[in-house]
Every structure is written in C-alpha cells, then in structure tokens.
Amino acid sequence: MRARRIVQTGAFDPQDVERLQAAFEAAWLQVEATVPEREREAAREYLATVVVSAGNVSDLDAEELATVAVRTFLSIRTGTQSLP
C-alpha cells in the first residue's frame, strides 16, 4: 500500500516510524468515513504525506500528530485552507 510506504520512507529511526504509523492509522480512522470510496487510496496517500510532513518538523507524540493531521486534512478537503 502506497500510504504505508510514504510513512516508512525517509530518514526516520524505528521509533519515529512507529510513531508516524500510529498517527496515520489513528488519523485515518477519524477521516475515513468522510472520504468517498473512489477517493480513498488518494486520500490515504495525501494523509500519509501530511503525517510525515508534520512529524518531520515536530516532536509531537502519535496522538498529537494524528490530531494535527486530521485538522489539516479536513481543512483542505473542505476548502478552508488552500493547498500548498
């Protein structure tokens, strides 16, 4: 699955990979129902990118990182924030 590879690539130590994967899974559980079936794979990839980006520049734990990722993901999907 491409989303999992996004989380696992990069210069992360095993603890960071575990933190990012936990954050991704927690965030996905919160947003999955908001994503139409046909858009889920692309949404998972985008969410993984958000998690890795936020995790790369912060020391947030998995729960905090999931909260940031969900907020960012939903704000972009609802158009309250423009894509970079």
C-alpha positions as CSV (number, residue, x, y, z in Angstrom):
1,M,0.0,0.0,0.0
2,R,1.5,3.3,-1.1
3,A,0.4,5.2,2.0
4,R,2.3,2.8,4.2
5,R,5.4,3.3,2.1
6,I,5.2,7.0,2.4
7,V,5.2,6.7,6.2
8,Q,8.1,4.2,6.2
9,T,10.4,6.1,3.8
10,G,12.7,8.8,4.8
11,A,15.4,9.3,7.4
12,F,13.4,8.1,10.4
13,D,14.6,5.8,13.1
14,P,12.4,2.9,14.1
15,Q,10.7,4.8,16.9
16,D,9.7,7.6,14.6
17,V,8.4,5.1,12.0
18,E,6.3,3.5,14.8
19,R,5.0,7.0,15.9
20,L,4.2,8.0,12.3
21,Q,2.4,4.8,11.6
22,A,0.3,5.0,14.8
23,A,-0.5,8.7,14.0
24,F,-1.5,7.8,10.4
25,E,-3.7,4.9,11.5
26,A,-5.4,7.0,14.2
27,A,-6.0,9.9,11.8
28,W,-7.3,7.6,9.1
29,L,-9.9,6.1,11.4
30,Q,-11.2,9.6,12.1
31,V,-11.4,10.7,8.5
32,E,-12.2,7.5,6.5
33,A,-15.9,8.0,6.7
34,T,-15.6,11.4,5.2
35,V,-13.9,10.2,2.0
36,P,-15.9,8.7,-0.9
37,E,-14.8,5.1,-1.7
38,R,-13.4,6.0,-5.1
39,E,-11.1,8.6,-3.5
40,R,-9.8,6.6,-0.6
41,E,-6.5,5.5,-1.9
42,A,-5.5,9.0,-3.0
43,A,-6.8,10.4,0.4
44,R,-4.7,7.8,2.3
45,E,-1.6,8.9,0.3
46,Y,-2.3,12.5,1.0
47,L,-3.0,11.9,4.7
48,A,0.3,9.9,4.9
49,T,2.1,12.9,3.4
50,V,0.6,15.2,5.9
51,V,1.6,12.9,8.8
52,V,5.1,12.6,7.6
53,S,5.5,16.3,6.9
54,A,4.2,17.3,10.3
55,G,6.1,14.5,12.0
56,N,9.3,15.6,10.3
57,V,9.2,19.1,11.8
58,S,7.8,18.3,15.2
59,D,8.3,16.2,18.3
60,L,4.6,15.6,18.7
61,D,3.5,12.2,20.0
62,A,1.3,10.0,17.9
63,E,-1.9,11.2,19.3
64,E,-1.0,14.9,18.9
65,L,0.3,14.2,15.4
66,A,-2.9,12.5,14.5
67,T,-4.9,15.5,15.7
68,V,-2.8,17.9,13.6
69,A,-3.1,15.6,10.6
70,V,-6.9,15.3,10.8
71,R,-7.3,19.0,11.2
72,T,-5.1,19.8,8.2
73,F,-6.6,17.0,6.1
74,L,-10.2,18.1,6.8
75,S,-9.5,21.8,6.4
76,I,-8.0,21.2,3.0
77,R,-10.8,18.9,1.9
78,T,-13.5,21.4,3.0
79,G,-11.7,24.2,1.3
80,T,-10.9,26.3,4.4
81,Q,-7.2,26.2,3.6
82,S,-5.6,26.3,0.2
83,L,-3.2,23.5,-1.0
84,P,0.4,24.5,-0.9
